[in-house]
């Protein structure tokens, strides 16, 4: 089984290439967006017993956390592909997961496993002898623009240090938890290796590290970030003094609004794409509950039919339970449809955004084509779920109790 989202989601296209300076070797890189879901993700609710479908939903939900793991190239084995295969399993012994890759270090594999555990509630073992529930997916090697790399130049080493520190700075981003997505936060990091060469007129020396966060940032965020960024273990600069600009660009998969009108064009599209992840996970988990409700009803019908052959009068006493079970199944159809409609609404909005962007710039054409396909598939899922509900309603017993 594969998840309903491709391993390399479209949001990674937001990651910018190195910022231009005077020479290629001096370009400042590592401008990788930070998804605030890394800060605020909570475990999902999974109905026992665990199934293949539920495990798929958990893997989808873990995607922002996994992408954060894959942003850190220190987790990669030099010279080898960082692609990996993940397998999640629940059997009669409990929940296990494996990450198979020659290109990830033990720390990289553990990061991915921890990401899944972060979104997973305790998953109870299956009854002895049950068929294991399992899900697996092969992740490709992601584009370099989604990764923080060190050793390119001293400027990018500074920006990389800032970028990879962001998950540890989550308390500073508390005002952004619900959305809308905040504007990028600009800052400058000045490192002084030889302070005596930059003595001020009053004889004072510059500090070894000076971080300036732009005034446009909310005051409480700025006051929180400044000392924490100043305290980071920056690499020793080769120059006597360097000043490195950086811009923290945010996404928020968990934002409670789809209003992206105030964001830059590229961020608008990527934000909507990021928000599709938890919605797809919710749909998958609601599908799991829908299947369970159908299975429960079908099992009750079978029990009723077998009893009717032996004791019709006693079987009649089951009708009330049959009606209640069928109503529960149809109600879960509605919940599942609602989750798909939420996902579809977002996909249609994303298509509208990228279509408008394509009218201004032909470079958006490939994403527009992909968005059309995704929106069409999303709408088809809604229609299929509605057809399934209609079919379920037809089988409900029509009795007067």
N, C-alpha and C positions, 0 to 999 in steps of 0.2 A: 504494500500500500504506500502511496505517496501523499504528501499533504497537498491541500488545495492551493497553496502559494508556492511559486518557484523559489528555490533556495536563494537566488540572487535577486532580491526585489528591486523594483525600479527606483526606490529611494536612494540607492547607492549612487545613482547618476548625479545626485546633487554634489557629491564630494568634488571640490574644485581641484584643479591642478595647481602646481606651485605658483605662488604669487611672484610677479616679475620684479626683479631688482635690476642692477646695472649689467650683470653677467649671469649666464645660465647657472654657473656653479654657486652663485650667491642668492639664488631664488629661495624664497621662504615657502616651505611646504607644510604638510600635515594639517591642512585645513579640513578636517573630517568632521561632519556634523555630529552633534551629541543628542541622542534621543533621551528626553527626560523620563521616559518609561524605565530607564535603567535605575532611576532613583525611586520611582513610585510603584513599580509593579508588585502586585499581591497575588497569592495563590488563587487558583481557580477552584470552583466547586465541581467535583466529579462524583457522579452517582455510581455507587458500587453495584455490580462488580466492574472492574476496569475492562475496557474493550479496546480493540484496535482503533476504533473511531475516536475514543476519548484520548488515547495516547497521541494520536495525530493532532488533536486540538491543543494538547499541552505543548507539543513541539512548536506548533504555529505561535502560540502565546509567548514562548521563550525566545522567539526570533530577535527582538531588539537586544536582549542580553547576549545572545550568541554573536550577533554582529559586533557588539562591543568587545567580546573576546577576540574576534577575528581582526579587529582593528589594531591589536597589539602584536607587531611582528616579532617581539621578543619571545613570543610563544611558538615561533616557526623554527623548523630545522633548516639551516642554511643549505641551499642547493636542491631542496626537495619541495614538491607541491604541497600546499597547505590544504588541499582538498581532503575531505574526510567522509566517512560513513557513520551515521549514528543509528543505534538500535535501542529501542525502549521495549522492555518486556515485563509483564506481570504474570507470574505463574503461582503454583501452590506454595512457593517458598517466599513470595513477595515481589517487590519491584527492583529491577536491575536495569542498568544501561551501560552500553559500551560505545566508545568512540574509536574507530579504526582509522589510523592515518600514520604514514611514515614521516609526514612532514610537520607534525605537531609535537611539541614537547609534552612531557607528563603534566606540566603546569597548564599548557593549552588545553589538553583533554579534560583536565579537572575543571577548568573554567567553564567549558561547555556543559559538563555534567552538573556543575553547581547552578548553571543557568536554568536547567530543566528542574532541578530540585526547588529552585526559588519560586516557580510557578505551580508546582505540584503540591496538592494536599497529601496527607498520608494515604497511600494506596494499599488497601488490605489485600492479603494473599487470596488467590482464588481457591475454591474448594478442591480438596485433594483429587487428583485425576483429571481436572479440567484442562481443556485445551488452552495453552498460554495465549494471552493477548499480546500482540506485538506490532510494532511500527518501526520502519526503517526508512532512511532517506540518504541519498548521496549528495553531498554539497560540493560544488565545484570550487576551484580556486578563484577568489574574488579579485576584482580589479585593484591595482596598486593605489588608485585614488581613494579607496576606502580604508587604507591602512596607514598607520603611523610608522615612519621609518627613521632610524637613527643612522648617523654616519655620513649623511649627504653633505651637510655643512653645519657650521656652528649655530647658524640662525635657526635652521629646521630642528636641530637638537633641542633648542629652547622651546619652540612651539610644540614639539612632540612631548616634552616634559609637562607642559601645561595641559595639552589635550588628554593625555593618559591619566592625569590627576583628577579630571572632572568627576568620575564616579565617587571619589572620596570627598568631594566638595558638595555632595547632594544637599546637606542641610542649608546651604546658601541659596538653593533654588526652590525652597519651599513655596515662595509666592507664586511660582509658575505651575504648581501641580495640576490645576484644573484647566489651564489654558485661559485665553487663547495663547498660541505659541508666541513667546516673547521675541522682540527684535534682537538681532545679534548684539553681543556685548563686545565692544572694542576695548583693547588694552595694549599697553606697552610694557615690555620688560627690559630694564637696563641693567646690565651686568658690568661691573667695573673691576678689572683685574689689577690695575695699577692706580689706586686712588690718588696717590701723590701727584700724578700727572694732570689731575683734573681738580686741583685745589681751587676753591672759590676765593673771591676777593677778601673775604673776612677770615680766610685761613682754614675754613671747614673743609672736610673731605667728604666726598660722596659715599653713600653706603655701598657695600658690595652688591646688594640687590635692591632695586627700586622698581616697584610695580605700580603703574598708574592705570586705574580702571576708568573708562570714560564716564563723564557725568550723566550721560543719557541712561545709564543703568539705574534701576530703582535704588534708592538710598540704602535700604536694608541689605540688598544684594551686594552692592558695592562695598559696604562696610564689612560684610562677611568675607567677601572674596579677597580683598586687598591683603590682609595679614596672612591668609592661608596660601595665597599665591607667592607671597614674599618668602615664605618659609620652605618652599619646595627645594629639593636638592638639584639645582641646575648644574649642567655640565660646565666645567671650567672653560671659559672662553680662551681662544688663542690670541685674540686681540686685546689691547689694553682696556678697551671699553666697547661694548656693542649695545645697541638699542634695537629691540626686535618687536615689530607690531604683530598683533594677533587679533583674531575676531572669533569669538565663540558663537557658532551658528547652531541654533536649536531646532530640533523636531520634538513632537510630543505625541507618541502613538496613543496615549490615554486621554488626550484633550477632549473636553465635553462639547466642543463647538467645531463646526466645519467652516466657520467664517475665516477665510485666509486672505481676505481682500487687502489687508494692510501689509502683507508679506511680499518680498521680492518674488518675481515670477517663478524662478526655479524652485524656491522654497515652497511656494504654494502647491505645486504639483507633488513634490516630495513629501510634504506634510500630509496631504490627502492619501498618498500611497502608504505612508507609515500608519495612518489611522485605520487602514483596511486590515492590518494584521490582527489586532485584538478582536475586531468585528468578525473576521473569518474564523478565529479561534472560538468565539462565542457560538457562531453558527454550527461549527463542528461539534461542540459539546452539547448543543441543543438537539442536533441530529442524533447523538448518542442516546439522549433521554427519550427522543421520539421512537427510536427503534426498540428501546427497552419497554416503553408503554405498549407498543404494538405486539411485542413478544408476550408480554403479560396477558394481554387480551386474548391473543390466539391460544395461549396455554389454557386459559379459562374456558374458551369455546370448546377446545378438545376435551377438557374434563367434563363439561356439560353434555357433550354428545355421547361420550362413553357412559355417563350416568343415566342418560335418557333411555338407553337400550336396556338397562337393568331395572331402573326405578324411575319411571316418568314423573311420578308425583314428587319425589325428592328432588329430581332435576329441576322441576319448576321453581323450587325454592332458590335456585341459583340465579334466576333472571334478574333479580335486583342487583346482584354483584356484577352480572354481565353488563347491565346498563351503566352502572357506575364506572366500570373499567373502560367501556367504550367511550364514555364522556371524557374520561381522563386522557385517553388516546387522542381524541379530537382536540381537546384543549392544548395538548402538547404540540399538535400540528400547528395551532395558532401561534404558539411561542416560537416554534421553529421558523414559521413563515415571517414573523416579525423580525427575527434576527437576520434573516436573509434580505428582507426589505431594507433594513438599516444599512447593511453592507452594499446593497444595490444603489441606494440613494447616494452614498458616498462615491461609488464608481461612476454614476451618471454625472455627478458634480465634477469629478476629476476629468471626465471626458470633455465637459463643457469648458473647463479651465484650459486644458491642453489644446482644444480646438481654437480657442481665442488666441492662444500663444502662437499656434501654427499659422494663423492668418497674418501675424506680424513677422514671423521668422520661420523660414522653411526648415531650419535645423530641428524643429520640433516634430517634423513629419513622422519619423520612426516611432516616437512615443505616442503620437496621436493614433497611429495604426494599432499599436499594442493596447492603448486605452479603449479603443472601439471594440476590440476582441474581448477584453476583460469585461467591459460593460455589458456586452451581448451575452456572455456566459453567465454573468451574475443575474441578469434578468431571466435567463432560461431556468436557472435554479429556483427562482421565485415561482415561476409558472409551474414547474414540475412539482414543487411542494404543495401548491394550491390544488393541483390535480390529485395528488395523493390524499389530501384532506377530504376532497369530494368523494374519493373512493372509500375512505375510512368511514365517512358518514353513512354511506349506503349500507355498510355491513352491520351498523349498530342495530340491535334488536328493537323493534317497534312494539312496545308493550305498555299497558296501563297498570301501574302498580298502586 
